[in-house]
Amino acid sequence: MRSSLSGRFLSRHKLAISYLPLAAAAAWPAPAMAQDDSGLEEIVVTAQRKSESVQDTPISIMAFSSTALENKSITGLSDLQTQVPNLQLTPFPNNATSPRIYIRGIGNNSDHLTQDPSVAVYVDGVYMARSQGLATEVADLERIEVLRGPQGSLYGRNAAGGAINFITTAPKLGEWSAKQSLTLGNLDHFRTRTMINIPLGDTVAAQLSYFRSQRNGVTRNIGTGVDRFGDQDRTAYRAALRWQASDNLEFRYTYDRTEIGDTPAYAGAVAFYPEETPRPDEGSPFVDDLKANDIVSQGHSLTASWDVSDNAQLKSITAYRKLSSFTNQNFLAGYFGPYAASKLSFDQSQEQFSQELQLVGKVGDRLDYAAGLYYFTEKADGFDTALQLGFRTIDRWITAKNKAYAVYAQATYTPDLLDDRLHLTLGGRWSRDERMASYERDVYQGGTQVVANPLSRGDRAFQDFSPSGTVSFDINKDVNSYVRIASGYKTGGYNIGASSPERFSEGFDPENVVSYEWGVKSDLLDRRLRVNAALFHMDYRDIQVNVPDPQQVSVLDVINAGKARIRGLELDVTMRPTSALTVGFNYGYLDAKFVEILNDAGADITDSYAFVSAPKHVISTNLEYRFPETAIGEFNFVLDYGYQSKHFTQPNDRRYITGDYGLLNARLNLSKIPVPVGDLRLSLWGRNLTNKDYYISHGNLFAPGALYGEPRTYGVDLNFSF
């Protein structure tokens, strides 16, 4: 926690980490964590664009160091589901590798190219506009940061719900090293990850990574096409280059490529809650030509860091990414006789370019600041086709062109009073979004064209200013508290499922949220007990709501019709009563309620709507025990259990509910195995040990349908590094 009540000392201590000259940083260990045998692990994060302990960061944040990621078997975004209270990850029905992300009840139920997500995801500071390429494992993670609540004043893109930052390890100068991990498990699971660090002289280093994962699905396909639903077939490559050009200038280049050939998840007909339909071993014989998905996500990034002075650093982050995505699905095959409720295919491509400039520094001992400029451009096009009930075909063509500009700044001032324990923070972000889109739809019935919607175009621009303010106070050297008010914004867009061409062209406006948060962070009992808590209330306005068209069945228009309030609690408790035992308990409470929704006619339809992916109670518990070292190495045992209560899964139909469920996971590690060279670790693991059947998605697929969560899986990991 804070090492002194002196704000001056604290400021110098923090900035020594934040602005360490680059030449020294090359030899300085990465400030990801600090731990001894007596206290809890300390994690250093950069959530506020400067390096500081997660305990000193006045926002609701959960951070996972490389050690925690290893012990909890977290390798990517989907593994965070049971680890972070008030974070929900569910797959889109047509593509299980592309998650819907919700934080504190705010997220997207659609992955349309013409809409932006409410939760921003970053990899090494690069904003990932489309989520299709996010579900695969990142090659070599240093840490993950999950920021809950609006994050506008320090991020160039929209973050109304929150932000998730993935930080990867940088190549190490002057050091040969390698890591190799191998996993074998049930369902013919095979996973390998290789990383090699190569020094190229004294000032240049390269890092090469390769990842491959395969696993069989659970439900057999007895129709035509691929053999199983839910097969995993994933490959990733990554190359990073680091150049220490001078004592105060460094460049870091990264290229990554992900290839996903998973087969579609099984979407079966189920009963309404509270009845639950067990997962079937096989699908319908009427599945027609089920195909594997084909997704390729790749990108380049270049980061330049320049120490302008001892007190300021200028950083440039330049990135280009592109996505090619073909996905398909057979919904409820055989439910309507020899037909699928809907046979879908989506073919999309997307490109994005972003440029960000950051200036982070301090003025004297009392003022820290961070400021940035951000530019983003994106273009995308897609074609999708749906065969409904075997006789009705809908073809759609979509294009999207988006530009975004932003200026953001935040400053923290420690006044010369109250023993320098008071810290005042002000921030804000100005945004401008320019969005263009086109849409065309043809409908055929029995081979005859019955609808020919002409090409519709939309061209709109939106502006927003999102301020934030924080007052934090160091109660003593181990406890601090804060009050934070922050606003967030999600830009407007277009609805490709609109009831008419005119509706599409009109689009919909931005939505806004204002969050009020009180939090406390404490390290107690000589850093053996950590208690962090946050209470929050959010006013959510102009919500982009799906409203049924009264003239057309299953057609939804998006209008800014909603007002809501969201309030809740986040509690994170970690205890280390002995050097061998660590126990954690995390709890999230969420009370999300629409206050008013009016349709086009002005009628109040609030009672028909509910927040989706917003369970009232979420609990995550974990236990780790380290056994005394033996002649064959050191054992440690990790047990974790995650529970969430029932929640709604479709916003405009309260019949669709996913029931409550809990998942039990365990892992036994043997490290420090005596070998002639390097470090060797062996792990036995199991997930969903009780083999619980549960839904992760439940919605209207022309009839009640659901996607199932992972069954019991188990296996062995072998890791070697030198």
PyMOL commands that set and color helices and strands:
alter all, ss='L'
color gray80, all
select helices_A, chain A and resi 7-18+22-27+54-56+66-71+77-80+131-133+152-154+418-420+501-506+606-608
alter helices_A, ss='H'
color red, helices_A
select strands_A, chain A and resi 33-34+42-45+52-53+60-65+87-92+95-103+106-107+119-123+126-127+141-148+162-168+177-185+189-199+204-215+219-220+228-229+232-246+249-260+267-269+294-309+312-331+342-363+367-388+392-413+422-445+448-476+479-490+511-524+529-548+556-575+581-597+617-626+634-644+647-648+657-658+661-671+679-687+695-700+704-708+713-721
alter strands_A, ss='S'
color yellow, strands_A
deselect
rebuild
show_as cartoon
